[in-house]
């Protein structure tokens, strides 16, 4: 119940979210930080949490690549830290981003981490799309296959990137349907929501979501140039 109250409060704003957390002694700060990140409040996630992966992900939402890397530096070479390192390189516009994302995908396969594998496929799809839309599409298809095999819904972020790929390849009606599906699944103020709105041509709404979530432009610029 406390988590549900906090989730609702996060959508109302930081002041209300802080008030609810202060009155919810059963909810740990780490749980609250993870909820804040999911609901597009990265600064609250940093204020509340000490877990390095959550903090690194929050810094990346804000475009704070150096700070994210400092959080990730002590962690072992497993899929999720590797994935965030790849995202950091992508946000910084570094050529190593692709190789890091491929490495993260390999680790995710070895570990059987379906969530990390989907996220790695999504990032690689983003990286491939500007130069080779069909390669990007095939890479995203791997993420869709993971969801199918695990009996889960396709990830909103992956679907949003897929919509951009479909639009690039000239399948506008399919892209619109995919983007609408992504939008229904995307968390508020998230990269997935911003990308889905952009794929639908709703740029003003996308800008408002990005500002509300303090989302760095690097999360969408690669797909909208």
C-alpha positions, 0 to 999 in steps of 0.5 A: 500500500505504501508503494502504491501511495508513493507511486501516485504521489510521484506523479503529482510532484516531488513535494508530495512524494517527499511528504508521502515517503516521510509518512511511510516508515515501512517503505525503505529508501532503496525501494523508494529510489527505485520507484522514483526512477521508474516514475521519471524522478531521477533526482529523487532517486539520487536523494533517496537511494544508495544502490549503485545501479539505481544511482548510475541509471538516475545519473544517466537519465540526467545526462551525467555520464561522469557521475554514472561512471563513478558509481559503476567503477567498483562493480563487477563485470556482469550484464547490468553494469556493463549495459549502463556503461554502454548507455553512458558511452552512447550518451557521450557519443563515443565510438566504443558504445557499440562494442560495449553494448555488444559485450553487455548483450553477450553477458546477458545471454550468458547470465540468462538475464532476460531484462538486460538482454532486451535492454541491450538489444534496444540500445544496439537497435538505437545505435544501428538505426541511423546507419543501417535501419535493417540491421537495427530492425533485426537487432530489435527483433531479438528483444521481441523474441526474448519477450515472447519466449519468457511470456512477457509483454514487449518492453515499451522502450524497445517498442518505441525504438522499433516504431522509429525503425519502422518509420525509417523503413517507410511503414508509417501505419505499422510504426504508428501502431507500434508507437501507440502500444509503446505509449500505453506501456511506457512509464511517465517521463521515461525515455520510452514515453518520449520516444513513443511520442516523437514517433507519433509526431507529438513533439510538444508533448514529448518535450514536456515529458522530457523536461518533467523527467529531466531527461538528457537530449541524448536519449532521443537525438540519435533517432530524430536527426 
